[in-house]
Amino acid sequence: MPQTAQVWTVRRLLEWTSGFFARRQLDSPRLSAELLLAHVLQVPRIRLYTEYERIVEEEDLSRFRELVRRAGEHEPIAYLTGQASFFGLELEVTRDVLIPRPETETIVEHVLLDARLSGAPPAPRVLDLCTGSGCLAAAIAYHLKSCSVLGIDISPQAIDVARRNIARLQLEARVVLTVGDLFEPLRSRITAAPFDLIVANPPYIPSGHIDSLDRNVRDYEPRIALDGGADGLEIIRRILSEAAQRLQPGGRCYVEIQFDQAAPVLELARAAGLVEARVVKDHGGRDRVLIASAPR
């Protein structure tokens, strides 16, 4: 934005920044501008509209300019503010974790729906693989009050972020987090008692497709959380191959997939001895989550 002596109010900043972001082809330019300004002013976003003519002081204006510059280079807004919303919860995010997506909320929706319709065990045990920011562990524990969750991620830095999110939501009594490669901690450090539910948002982008992703994903989000190997199914294949033996009879697994992976993932699930395998769509109408059960 121009560094002139003119007065910058909240209204003028939002109007100028929205236009700038639109020209830079950012998603949701107005929302992005509001999130950044609310972050700099340390106010809820709704307050911007009740303080529309507030003059923004030079110190805040300088900070805002720098964030706008970085956002204009397609650095994700969530990393700039350090926060992302997921299933009604505000979570910390850093560049060590994927930014939670609305599509991933599909897992939580179906876990809660199935618990209500099918009747969850009195105290269901949930395993969250590739936990990242802890978004799935947090949302499921927050809304399914009787459950306990074990979250595992191969990245120590991601687990640090997840621990801070779980602590801030005061869920430490029911959510345990540990570093490890998928099921490995169950073999070496943690009880191997079967789980009632397994949830996972694993890496599922084929390695050869990473460089063609949008710049804000390719250049900023952790590759280890994106890269699913040559066919995108390497981690999913490993999860499904062991899921049945890690579940109680009739226990379910919920695994996020790429929109075009339904057919091979269903085949993998059936080959691994899972039953009642199906793929459900997200709110955008795309195939998104494999749901399958261990035999009874």
PyMOL commands that set and color helices and strands:
alter all, ss='L'
color gray80, all
select helices_A, chain A and resi 10-23+29-41+47-50+58-72+77-81+102-119+135-143+156-168+184-188+207-212+215-218+223-225+234-246+262-271
alter helices_A, ss='H'
color red, helices_A
select strands_A, chain A and resi 83-86+89-92+125-129+148-153+175-179+195-200+247-256+275-281+287-293
alter strands_A, ss='S'
color yellow, strands_A
deselect
rebuild
show_as cartoon
